[in-house]
Amino acid sequence: PFFFPQKKKKKNAMGSGAQSSASNPHPPSSGHPDDTLLVVGGYTDIDLLAHTPCVKSHNFVCVERSGGGKDREIENDENLNALNAAFMTGGASSLKNKLKTGVHVLKMCGLTGALVHLSTNAIGPNVAFICASPVHKSLLYASTERIDDEGEIITMRLTPNFTLDVVHRTKAGGRSTCYLNFNKTNTHMMASHYWDAKISCFRVDDGTGRVGDAPRSVLSQPAAEAYLEHSKPTREEHWQYRQKWPHSHCVVTEPYHGLVHFVVDLGLDCVFAYRVDSKNGVLVKKGQVKLPKGKGPRHLVFHPTRRAAYLVNELDSTVSCFKVNIPEGWVRSSDVGGEEHLECHCETPGSILELTANLSSLPISEQGKTTISPEGVWKAKSHSSEIRVHPSGQFLVVGNRGDDSIAAFRVTDFAGHNGSGVNNSSEQAGETSLLASGNNSGGIQLVNITKSGGECPRNFNWAGGGRYLVVGNQNSSTVCVFGFDAQTGLVTTEPLFKSNVASPNYVFAQPFRDAVTCHGESGITVESSAMAVEHAVETPPRDVETAVAAIPA
């Protein structure tokens, strides 16, 4: 059975994360199929980042492990920067009325969307990407962002009391490590590094899931190496001139064969295609797709069944839609073959990624406020963040930092929209269709744009089988749960639930029962997990009955 949180609120009863919350002596059980485990990365030292986030004061706390083995609180009401002096040596303690920095573990109730904050873990600095091991289900991998030194790849394991233990750390082979991925056989991990535009390739131990202590290979963009070596740019220069040198933002695998890996470069307006040579642990270049100048591509996602891909462009806040035309020779056999240099422009018919449409993710009132001067100075009131395809494959969502909103789109075919009756893009966002006209978007159609519930929605993820969208608002230090209607693609206009979490920058989601099963070797069971959350805090902003009524069926 499920127990609803009491309506009576208790001042500052926030446990290890929420700022103001309701006491919940009977939290939801772990029996609902849509219960979700959330692992949320958080910034801990913004001075190390390539960008300059304006994280607001929330009376942050980090923890230092003293010489006597006791935890000592370090507090600051002004700025996140001052919290990092001894953060990485600490553990966790029960601190009330504060927001602790690190990696946060939460549980979302599948019935109501309510959040329970289970732990905040002193892991960092600046954990910014989290994924599960494809082989060892008890393990999670995370990357760290810093521009002063190489990032790290951290292997973590969830404990029975829902804290995270660090199993292994290794230097990542590049700076500002922002994305992790695996080859088809899961023998190698690829790490993308934004600041110096590198892709490193690590061997992953079959038996233990341990990432190698050093990369087997590191692929570099010569223009990035040369500029960083001779100019030694600051992050202020980088933020003013976003495309002065290459920036590898992600490495993504097409789902149709699982063999071709696409690296998106924001600085070059280009997408590169590679195969992994597992024998030698190297990436073998196959081709590249040039995009229109000034797009600033960030993240690429593929439709799970259709030969379609969608690219969110950070610098001009648009979504580009593509037909995917992978050459047969690239995937004909397990033999990687030699290096190839197939170069094409996305607007060329038959291109590897053939552009079909380009749509704004912003309301019409906010469009046209981005400029890039002839000297390369970039100015924008808003810039895009993440893109996620709904589990059904029928919708996708995009984040807008600055406008602080989430845009939801319906996936259409390339011949026209499906006549669903929802508001089309003409009401809120502009679009350019290269293969069609009228209401046809050539791949997606805007459903609605809703405010993100905070400032700077950097990352988000689906939860509860796609019934919920969990949004991390970086600058306001809030995690918001929205309802999502899988029939219409509408995101609820207001968050169903909201919790204060220090500087959230990445949201990893896993079905709660799967998490319990996956981490069972650590002693976690359904029964013990229910006991672990008994004293945790649920943070509804309004009556649960009202919230449940607002959740789409």
C-alpha positions in Angstrom: 0.0 0.0 0.0 1.0 3.6 -0.5 0.9 6.2 2.2 0.5 9.9 1.4 2.7 12.5 3.1 1.0 14.5 5.8 -0.3 17.9 4.8 1.0 19.5 7.9 4.4 21.0 7.2 7.4 20.9 9.6 9.8 23.8 9.5 13.2 23.1 8.0 12.9 19.3 8.3 15.1 18.8 5.3 17.3 15.8 6.1 20.1 15.8 3.6 18.8 17.9 0.8 15.5 19.7 0.8 15.3 23.2 2.2 11.7 23.2 3.4 9.8 20.0 3.5 7.0 17.9 5.0 7.6 15.2 7.6 6.7 11.8 6.2 6.7 9.1 8.8 5.2 6.7 6.2 7.0 7.2 2.9 5.8 5.4 -0.2 6.8 1.7 -0.3 9.0 0.4 -3.1 6.2 -1.6 -4.6 4.9 0.7 -7.3 6.2 -0.2 -10.8 6.9 3.4 -11.6 9.1 4.2 -8.5 12.4 5.6 -9.8 15.9 5.9 -8.3 17.5 9.2 -9.3 21.2 9.9 -9.1 21.9 13.6 -9.6 25.3 15.1 -10.3 26.0 18.5 -8.7 28.7 21.1 -9.2 31.1 21.5 -6.2 33.7 23.9 -7.6 32.5 26.3 -10.3 36.0 27.9 -10.6 37.1 24.7 -12.4 34.4 24.8 -15.1 34.6 25.9 -18.7 31.5 28.0 -18.2 30.5 30.5 -15.4 27.3 29.3 -13.8 25.4 31.9 -11.6 24.5 29.5 -8.8 22.4 31.3 -6.3 23.0 31.1 -2.5 21.2 28.4 -0.7 23.3 28.2 2.4 25.4 25.4 1.0 27.3 22.9 3.2 30.1 20.5 2.3 31.8 18.1 4.7 35.4 17.8 5.6 36.9 14.6 7.2 39.1 15.8 10.0 42.2 14.1 11.2 40.3 12.5 14.1 37.9 10.9 11.7 35.0 13.2 12.5 33.0 15.2 10.0 33.3 19.0 10.3 30.8 21.3 8.6 32.0 24.0 6.3 29.3 26.6 5.6 29.0 29.6 3.3 26.0 31.7 2.5 27.5 33.7 -0.4 28.9 31.5 -3.1 29.4 27.8 -4.0 33.1 28.4 -4.6 34.1 28.7 -1.0 32.8 25.3 -0.2 35.5 23.2 -1.9 38.6 23.6 0.2 38.3 20.2 1.9 35.2 18.7 0.2 36.8 15.8 -1.6 38.2 14.3 1.6 34.9 14.2 3.4 32.0 11.8 4.1 28.4 12.7 4.8 26.6 13.7 8.0 23.1 14.6 8.9 22.9 18.4 8.5 19.7 20.2 8.7 18.6 23.4 7.0 21.5 23.3 4.5 22.0 22.1 1.0 25.0 19.7 0.7 27.1 19.6 -2.4 28.1 16.4 -4.2 26.2 13.5 -5.9 22.7 13.2 -4.7 20.5 10.1 -4.4 16.7 10.5 -4.5 13.7 8.3 -4.9 10.7 9.4 -6.9 7.3 7.9 -6.0 5.7 6.4 -9.1 2.2 7.1 -7.8 2.5 10.8 -6.9 5.8 12.0 -8.4 7.0 13.0 -4.9 10.7 13.1 -4.1 12.5 11.5 -1.2 16.1 12.7 -0.7 18.2 9.6 0.4 21.7 10.9 0.5 24.3 13.4 -0.7 27.8 12.0 -1.3 31.1 13.8 -1.2 32.2 12.8 -4.7 33.7 15.1 -7.2 34.8 17.7 -8.2 31.9 18.5 -10.5 30.4 15.2 -11.4 28.6 16.0 -14.6 27.7 12.8 -16.4 26.4 9.5 -14.9 25.6 6.2 -16.5 25.1 2.6 -15.6 27.5 -0.2 -16.5 26.0 -2.2 -19.4 27.4 -5.4 -17.9 27.9 -5.0 -14.2 24.5 -3.7 -13.1 25.6 -2.9 -9.6 28.1 -0.3 -10.9 27.6 3.3 -12.0 30.2 5.4 -13.9 30.6 9.2 -13.6 32.8 11.8 -15.2 34.1 15.0 -13.7 34.5 18.5 -15.3 37.5 20.6 -14.8 39.7 22.7 -17.2 42.8 23.0 -15.0 43.7 19.3 -15.2 42.4 16.0 -16.6 39.0 15.0 -15.5 38.3 11.6 -13.9 36.2 8.6 -14.5 34.7 7.4 -11.2 33.3 4.0 -10.6 30.6 4.0 -7.9 28.4 1.4 -6.2 25.1 2.0 -4.4 25.1 0.8 -0.7 22.2 -0.7 1.3 21.5 2.7 2.9 21.5 4.4 -0.5 24.8 6.2 -0.2 27.4 5.8 -3.0 30.8 4.1 -2.5 33.7 5.0 -4.8 35.1 1.8 -6.2 37.8 3.2 -8.5 39.0 6.5 -10.0 41.1 7.0 -13.1 42.4 10.0 -15.0 40.1 10.5 -18.0 42.7 11.6 -20.7 41.2 15.0 -21.3 39.8 18.1 -19.6 36.2 18.9 -18.9 35.0 15.3 -19.3 31.4 15.5 -20.3 30.2 12.3 -21.8 30.7 8.5 -21.5 29.7 5.7 -23.8 30.5 2.1 -24.7 31.2 0.1 -27.8 28.9 -2.7 -29.0 30.7 -5.5 -27.1 31.1 -3.3 -24.0 34.8 -4.0 -23.8 35.7 -0.3 -24.3 34.5 3.0 -22.8 34.7 6.2 -24.8 35.0 9.5 -22.9 34.4 12.9 -24.6 36.3 15.9 -23.3 34.9 19.4 -24.1 37.7 21.8 -23.2 40.5 20.1 -25.3 38.3 18.3 -27.9 39.6 14.8 -27.1 38.0 11.4 -27.2 39.8 8.8 -25.0 39.2 5.1 -25.2 39.5 2.8 -22.2 39.5 -1.0 -21.8 36.8 -2.1 -19.4 37.6 -5.3 -17.4 35.0 -8.0 -18.3 35.0 -9.6 -14.9 35.0 -6.5 -12.6 33.8 -3.6 -14.7 37.0 -1.7 -13.7 38.0 1.0 -16.1 41.7 0.9 -17.2 44.1 3.1 -15.3 45.1 4.8 -18.5 43.4 5.2 -21.9 44.5 2.9 -24.6 44.3 5.8 -27.1 43.4 9.5 -27.1 42.0 11.1 -30.3 42.7 14.8 -30.6 41.6 17.6 -32.8 44.9 19.3 -33.9 43.3 22.8 -33.9 42.3 22.5 -30.3 45.8 21.3 -29.2 47.5 24.1 -31.0 45.2 26.9 -29.7 45.3 25.7 -26.1 49.1 25.3 -26.2 49.9 28.7 -27.6 47.0 30.9 -26.4 46.2 29.4 -23.1 42.7 30.8 -23.1 40.7 31.5 -20.0 37.1 30.4 -19.5 36.0 34.0 -19.8 37.5 34.1 -23.3 35.9 30.7 -24.1 32.5 32.0 -23.0 32.8 35.1 -25.2 34.2 33.2 -28.3 32.4 29.8 -28.1 33.9 28.6 -31.4 37.5 29.8 -31.3 38.7 26.1 -31.1 37.1 22.7 -31.3 34.9 21.3 -28.4 33.9 17.6 -28.4 30.6 17.6 -26.6 29.3 14.0 -26.8 30.0 10.6 -28.3 26.8 8.8 -29.3 26.1 5.4 -30.9 23.5 4.8 -33.6 21.0 2.1 -32.4 20.5 0.3 -35.7 23.8 -1.6 -35.8 25.5 -0.3 -32.6 28.8 0.1 -34.5 29.1 3.7 -35.6 29.9 6.3 -33.0 29.1 10.0 -33.7 31.2 12.8 -32.0 29.5 16.2 -31.9 31.8 19.2 -32.0 30.3 22.5 -30.9 33.3 24.5 -32.0 33.6 23.2 -35.5 29.9 22.9 -36.3 30.6 19.3 -37.3 29.6 15.7 -36.5 32.3 13.0 -36.9 31.7 9.3 -37.4 34.0 6.5 -36.0 34.2 2.8 -35.5 36.0 1.3 -32.5 38.9 -1.1 -33.2 38.7 -3.2 -30.1 41.9 -5.1 -30.8 44.0 -2.0 -30.6 41.6 0.2 -28.5 41.5 3.1 -31.1 38.8 5.1 -32.8 38.9 4.7 -36.6 37.5 7.7 -38.5 34.9 7.0 -41.2 33.5 10.4 -42.1 32.2 13.7 -41.1 29.1 15.9 -41.6 29.4 19.6 -41.8 26.6 21.8 -40.3 25.5 25.4 -41.0 27.9 27.8 -39.5 27.1 29.1 -36.0 24.8 26.3 -34.8 27.0 25.2 -32.0 25.8 21.6 -31.9 25.6 20.1 -28.4 23.9 16.7 -28.1 22.7 14.2 -30.7 20.0 11.6 -30.1 18.7 8.9 -32.4 15.2 7.6 -32.8 15.1 4.0 -31.4 13.4 2.6 -34.5 13.2 5.1 -37.3 16.2 6.1 -39.3 16.1 9.6 -37.8 18.3 11.7 -35.6 17.8 14.9 -33.7 20.5 17.4 -32.7 20.1 20.2 -30.2 22.2 23.3 -31.2 23.3 25.2 -28.1 24.3 28.5 -29.7 21.2 29.3 -31.7 18.6 27.3 -29.6 17.4 25.1 -32.4 16.7 21.4 -33.1 18.0 19.9 -36.3 16.2 16.9 -37.7 18.0 14.4 -40.0 17.5 11.3 -42.0 20.2 8.8 -41.1 22.0 7.3 -44.1 24.9 5.2 -42.8 27.0 3.7 -45.7 26.6 -0.1 -45.8 30.3 -0.5 -46.0 30.7 0.9 -42.5 28.5 -1.7 -40.9 28.7 -4.7 -43.3 31.0 -6.8 -41.0 32.7 -6.8 -37.6 35.9 -5.8 -39.4 36.4 -2.1 -38.7 38.5 -1.6 -41.8 40.8 1.3 -42.5 40.3 5.0 -42.0 38.0 6.8 -44.4 37.5 10.5 -45.0 33.9 10.7 -46.4 33.0 14.4 -46.0 29.6 15.8 -46.7 27.4 18.7 -45.8 24.1 18.0 -44.0 22.1 19.8 -46.7 23.4 17.5 -49.4 20.9 14.8 -50.4 22.0 11.4 -49.2 24.4 12.9 -46.6 25.2 10.6 -43.6 23.0 12.9 -41.6 20.6 14.5 -44.1 19.0 17.7 -42.8 15.2 17.7 -43.1 14.2 20.6 -40.8 15.5 23.0 -38.2 13.2 24.3 -35.6 13.6 26.8 -32.7 13.1 25.5 -29.2 12.2 29.0 -28.0 8.9 30.9 -28.0 8.6 33.3 -30.9 9.0 36.3 -28.5 12.4 35.0 -27.5 13.8 34.1 -30.9 16.3 36.1 -32.9 18.2 37.3 -29.8 21.4 35.4 -30.6 24.3 37.0 -32.4 27.8 36.0 -33.5 29.9 38.9 -34.7 32.3 38.7 -37.6 35.1 38.5 -34.9 33.3 35.5 -33.4 31.8 37.1 -30.3 28.7 35.1 -29.2 25.8 36.8 -27.4 22.6 35.1 -26.5 19.8 35.6 -24.1 19.1 31.9 -24.0 20.9 28.7 -25.1 19.8 25.1 -25.4 20.9 22.3 -23.0 19.7 18.7 -23.1 17.6 16.7 -25.6 15.8 13.5 -24.6 13.6 11.1 -26.7 10.5 9.8 -24.8 10.6 6.0 -24.2 7.7 5.6 -26.6 9.7 7.2 -29.4 6.7 9.5 -30.1 8.1 12.7 -28.5 11.2 14.5 -27.5 12.0 17.4 -25.1 14.6 20.2 -25.2 15.8 22.5 -22.4 16.3 26.2 -22.8 18.7 27.9 -20.3 17.9 31.6 -20.1 14.3 31.3 -21.1 14.3 28.6 -18.4 11.8 26.4 -20.2 11.2 22.9 -21.6 10.0 22.5 -25.2 8.1 19.3 -26.0 8.0 18.1 -29.6 6.0 15.4 -31.3 8.0 13.1 -33.6 6.5 13.0 -37.1 7.5 11.2 -40.3 9.3 13.0 -43.1 6.2 13.3 -45.3 4.0 15.2 -42.9 2.6 15.5 -39.4 0.1 12.9 -38.0 -2.8 15.3 -37.5 -2.9 14.8 -33.7 -4.8 18.0 -33.2 -2.3 19.5 -30.7 -1.0 23.1 -31.2 1.5 23.2 -34.0 4.7 25.1 -34.0 3.4 28.2 -35.6 1.9 29.4 -32.3 5.1 29.3 -30.3 8.2 28.5 -32.3 9.5 29.2 -35.8 10.7 26.4 -38.1 12.5 25.8 -41.3 11.6 22.7 -43.3 13.9 21.8 -46.2 11.9 18.9 -47.6 8.3 20.1 -47.2 6.0 23.1 -46.5 3.0 24.1 -44.4 2.5 22.3 -41.1 5.1 19.6 -42.0 8.1 19.9 -39.8 10.1 17.3 -41.5 10.6 15.2 -38.4 9.2 17.0 -35.3 6.3 19.3 -34.4 6.1 21.6 -31.4 3.6 20.6 -28.8 4.2 23.1 -26.0 6.8 25.1 -24.1 6.6 25.2 -20.3 8.7 26.9 -17.6 11.2 24.6 -16.0 10.3 25.5 -12.4 13.7 27.1 -11.7 16.7 28.7 -13.4 19.0 27.1 -16.0 17.5 23.7 -16.8 20.8 22.1 -17.6 19.7 18.4 -17.6 16.6 16.2 -17.2 15.4 12.7 -17.6 12.3 10.6 -18.0 11.0 8.7 -14.9 8.2 6.4 -14.1 8.2 4.8 -17.6 7.9 8.2 -19.2 4.9 9.5 -17.1 7.2 12.0 -15.4 10.0 14.4 -16.5 12.6 15.2 -13.8 14.3 18.5 -14.4 17.5 19.7 -12.7 17.7 23.5 -12.6 21.3 24.3 -12.0 21.3 28.0 -10.9 18.3 27.8 -8.6 19.4 24.5 -7.1 16.0 22.8 -7.6 14.9 19.5 -9.0 11.4 19.6 -10.3 9.1 16.7 -11.3 6.6 17.4 -14.1 3.8 15.2 -15.4 3.9 14.1 -19.0 0.9 13.1 -21.1 2.1 10.3 -23.4 -1.0 10.7 -25.6 -0.6 14.4 -26.4 3.0 15.1 -25.5 2.0 17.9 -23.1 4.2 18.7 -20.1 2.3 19.9 -17.1 2.5 23.7 -16.8 3.7 23.6 -13.2 5.9 21.1 -11.4 4.0 18.4 -9.5 6.8 18.3 -6.9 10.0 20.3 -6.2 13.0 19.7 -4.0 16.1 21.8 -3.3 19.3 20.0 -4.5 22.6 21.9 -4.7 23.5 22.9 -8.2 22.1 19.9 -10.1 23.7 19.4 -13.5 22.9 15.8 -14.5 19.9 13.5 -13.8 20.4 9.7 -14.1 17.2 7.7 -13.7 16.7 4.0 -13.1 13.5 2.0 -12.2 13.7 1.6 -8.4 13.1 -2.2 -8.5 15.8 -2.6 -11.1 18.1 -0.6 -8.9 17.3 -2.8 -5.9 17.9 -5.9 -8.0 21.0 -4.6 -9.7 22.6 -3.7 -6.4 21.4 -6.7 -4.5 25.0 -8.1 -4.2 25.6 -5.1 -1.9 22.9 -6.3 0.4 20.1 -4.2 -0.8 16.6 -5.8 -0.9 13.1 -4.4 -1.4 12.5 -4.7 2.3 15.8 -3.0 3.4 15.3 -0.2 0.9 11.9 0.5 2.4 13.5 0.7 5.8 16.2 3.0 4.5 13.8 5.7 3.4 11.7 5.6 6.5 13.3 8.6 8.0 13.9 10.4 4.7 12.0 13.5 3.7 9.4 13.9 1.0 9.0 17.4 -0.4 5.6 18.2 -1.9 4.9 21.9 -2.6 1.1 21.3 -2.4 -1.5 18.8 -1.4 -0.7 15.3 -2.7 -4.4 14.8 -3.8 -4.2 17.9 -5.9 -0.9 16.8 -7.5 -2.1 13.3 -8.3 -5.2 14.7 -10.0 -2.9 16.7 -12.2 -0.8 13.8 -13.4 -1.7 12.6 -16.9 -3.0 9.0 -17.0 
